[in-house]
Amino acid sequence: MEKQTQDSSERREQTAPNPRGEPSEESSGQLYYRGAMIRKKTQAEGTVNVTDAQASHTAGLTMKQAAATLITALVLGLLGSIGQLFLDLEQLRSDVRQESSEKQALIRGAAEEAAFQLNPSLAQQVVQGLQQQEGVQSVRLLDNFDALLAEAGTVETKPMRTIDSLLFGDVINYELPLVYQGPGRAAENVGRLMMRLNAEVLTDRFRLKAETSLIANIAQAFILSLILVALFYVLVTRPLLRITKHIIAIDPKRPGAKLIDKPKRHDDDELGWMVDSLNGLFSAFQTGLDERDKAQGELQALTRELEQRVDARTAELKQALGALEEEKAETERAFRKLDDAHKELDQANRLLIESIQYARRIQTSLLPDAAALNQSFQDIAVHWQPLHMVGGDYFWLERFGSKCMIAVIDCTGHGVPGAFMTMVAASALDRILHEQALRDPGEILMALDERVRSRLRQDRPDAESDDGMEAAICVWDSDDRTLTFAGAGLPLMMIRNGEVETIRGNRAALGYTSLKAPTGFEQHVIRPEPGTQFYLYTDGVPDHMGGDQRRLLGRNRLGRILQELVDRPARQQIDDLLEQLDAWRGDEPRRDDLTILAFRPL
């Protein structure tokens, strides 16, 4: 009888409805606990060696870095060598022309004297002396009747090699008119001096120099790649491995008991921020687990109490059936307490999910409303869609008197790191516009680059952050009816009279220690005709992978799509474009954050 009572109690626990009348589900803390138990069981039964796995991961990551860096350096070195070869070839051709002119100038007087006197002996000495010079194949001296006075060297009868003809075919033949002017005599043409250089000798000379340059460039690229791999390992890979080691050592039952130590000299960079985020996450998990354990303890105590009461009431049932109603009421009160405990668990789980979504609400609240510029534009619409819940794209819309500023910014990365970068961009842009009161797109980009480098400490010699952003800025002056554009890596697309035009920004970026700081940005002033449509967008729009051959959409296809949609309202254009992007992508996932802004001035 006691066993049957216990089985009945267990069945009541398993089939008890939650407060919403639905079957009960495991909370996030229960799922985490079950995952930890499975991991512990796997490690106990298997023979996984964490140290060996870590070493294999390290070797694989290092080798990938080394291979990628070496290939890049070799390709760049090869391209540089090819460019240097063209420069060396032009220099050698120039040297050959100069040397040949100098050789002819040295013997010109003697050659003119021999041709004037029609002296074959003197002419032979002249041509033999010239032919003995390095690289000279043959020399001929003709009088003014084209009669041969002297000849030295061999005349090539077989066809010239193709490589010789391509490299030096136009610089091997030289002809010098001979003009003699004696005392009291007028200048007269007395003959010609013809010289031919040996193309094979010139080609061998160029090949030797090319081989030396190529070997030197390859060696330099190899040494540079080794240095870059070593620096990347010291600055990034080794700290990441240390963080990974700490994460592996965390007890799944007590994730918040011991926090992860920050790597040295990484307190204020992305690695330090990542450690802070992980510690916060583990602390939140620990809090959830503690609350779960507390609730489970209360639930177990309540269950034991319920079982005791049920057993007691069952024993009393044999003696007094009249006490059945009282026992039923007591049991219902116990189940209400059980429901209250489930409500507490649901509340804890909901708070955990809301904390994850809170970051998105913060970032979304920083984005301006496109309706703020409706009075200055005939039509304007914007679509902002991060790859994850938060992203690295950002846009700015603001009116300053008769001028309206529109900006689109694409920060490094996406997700949480990209969102942090948008906070840097938003803070810097706010100070530039409201404290410095800059209104010129080129000056705004220069100021934004300076503030980003300052905020990320990239203006120091020991800077470790290599992050930044691309941006495009337009300023519409409703009084002058001019649109001024400047871009750093991002373009402005416009459709005027049915034709798509793209104005590319400067090939530069804002921030990044690996890139040279820009010295200025070119500004483009446009006087749009009525009905001209403009678009600003980040790389996430043309970088959609898809199609039959799995290619990027690209700016040309994007322009053709917008050209078909230009007659529709801006909001409908963007909605129809998103549908075509989804169709182009098919089963391929999106790869980046996506932001596009369409506007048409009044």
Secondary structure by P-SEA (a helix, b strand, c coil): caaaaaaaaaaaaaaccccccccccccaaaaaaaaaaaaaaaaaaccccaaaaaaaaaaaaaaaaaaaaaaaaaaaaaaaaaaaaaaaaaaaaaaaaaaaaaaaaaaaaaaaaaaaaccaaaaaaaaaaaaacccccbbbbbcccccccccccccccccccaaaaaccccccbbbbbbbbbcccccccccbbbbbbccaaaaaaaaaaaaaaaaaaaaaaaaaaaaaaaaaaaaccaaaaaaaaaaaaaccccccccbbbbccccccccaaaaaaaaaaaaaaaaaaaaaaaaaaaaaaaaaaaaaaaaaaaaaaaccccccaaaaaaaaaaaaaaaaaaaaaaaaaaaaaaaaaaaaaaaaaaaaccccccccccccbbbbbbbcccccccbbbbbbbcccbbbbbbbbcccccaaaaaaaaaaaaaaaaaacccccccaaaaaaaaaaaaaaaaccccccccccccccbbbbbbcccccbbbbbbccbbbbbbcccbbbbbbcccccccccccccccbbbbbbbbcccbbbbbbbcccccccccccccccccaaaaaaaaaaaccccaaaaaaaaaaaaaaaaccccccbbbbbbbbbcc
